């Protein structure tokens, strides 16, 4: 039985193919269209899924859409009318987009895929999130927490999963939204909403949560974790382009200029920013204020999530927790939930945001609508497109690119290890691309984590990222405990997907400065021998040679671009950056050539 899951029209459109209850293909549309967070109908991701499954659209048994468009439309209609005339513009804009496209998703799916109406199912946004967490997990029974910006009406739900059933126990409704609160601060701090949330999280450890009491004026959190926003400070409920208003600015001061460089006395002023400005000190002080605000919203978010999780534990008494929704990508908060609540194991699937709703919708249809038994666990994220050895070599030779073909993989790995040890930055491209926003060793850029200057080197040569953003380590799962505060790492799936921030052990921080954040933490990826044997071998070999069983791993893309999919994109990224070498499966390309 083949079920296609689809999510689109908000952000991160995606498609997933579920065959007899197992995910056999999953991809976000941005990887094909090269438009970051592409939210349009995921035609190319669907095409990839169908090709991977060897079927046509009309062969599908069901198509599951991740939310209910009419209910969502009702919420938008209701809330904009309530805020009229403030909401005149958002009302007009949403009428146009909903009337012309979004409401007619059923027809669109029928036309594009050639399936009959009876085969199209519409899930509920948060139930799709909950399904994507629970039905991908290895748990027979678990508490479920979903937290995001907004779905139809819900912005957060508490639930419980047992076997093939999920029951939603309680929901928090729009406009009260933890995700939208965080996004308002993301915008205030000068970053793009739905994109810059990671930057706020990375910036937070440079500050102190000095403004926690002010943030608490915006959100009232009850003992059970339910919350209410004071809507006097926001305008996301009636504006298309603004999330916070003048009253918010009165409370926190002027928003940060998105074009200004962010640095604090602790982060330093990297060389790729150019010459140090004459008013460096006063700018650093100004930025410190914004770092303190970032710390405050981050802590407020963590505290709210902790209350929610604790309440859910009290209600369910279960030791296992599944989380989903965009807020479940907050890896710092996830780490705290693991450490500070009675939950012993947590599952978050790698694409926890709306893209992941496509996977959840397909699983919901299979288990909850059709009543089929569970037999699938999402063990890894390597579910995207792959490119054959022949295709890679054809591309290289047709374009007269000088490369070395290495048929003995051990020899290739030894060469890469040597380059990494020599301070080179290596593009590492193999197999199927990853599901979700993180590169986990198949579309990664690698470097030596032992060198303190490596952060600047990678930033200067390739990523041009803000200096406050940490780089992540990929560590051998079985050696994780030697370097990071995460006992029994194999039990912790979120760590496989880079969704936990944990402490780097005190005595190891100096050994791996390039992946240790300013507060002594790291957003680790544990690498499992079974799910990515080749990447595991590479890191193991690096460990034997360099003394640390981990590498610095950053996603294979340039700033502002989606992670690469094809060998062409990898080579183009390599050429346009200061990367030293590129490994395309079994071929090595070096800049010196
Ligand atoms: Fe969502």
Boltz pocket constraint, residues with backbone or C-beta under 6 A from the ligand:
constraints:
  - pocket:
      binder: B
      contacts: [[A, 125], [A, 129], [A, 148], [A, 149], [A, 150], [A, 151], [A, 325], [A, 326], [A, 353], [A, 354]]
      max_distance: 6.0
